[in-house]
């Protein structure tokens, strides 16, 4: 099931994973306006919660649609304290600080790439124009 990571005062995951609450679902339901409210760091697992994301600037009708590859198991949402007019949704292949967490690699997404090895996750970003 989908979960949210709990962060410490340095904004690193503690290894504690919590079930999603109604406030977490505000992203998915389009209720939360992440460019204006404070988001210290919100990190979510992809598992049946978010596998792509559409962000729309309602006044202009412009937006972007992120479609990450299956290697991206997490999204982190951040906006430098809010009120600055931006929002950073970042698809991630592993949890922040994954090698140092006391959690299974399958859960953290941590992958080691051997010397001369390749790891090639993909990401498609589309520009949208909507009419409200």
Secondary structure, DSSP 8 states (H G I E B T S, - for coil): --EEEEE-TTS-EEEEEEE--HHHHHHHHT---TTTS--S-EEEE-TTT-SEEEEEETTTTEEEEEEE-TT--EEEEE-TTS-SS--EEEEESS-TTGGGSSS-HHHH------TT------EEEEEEE---
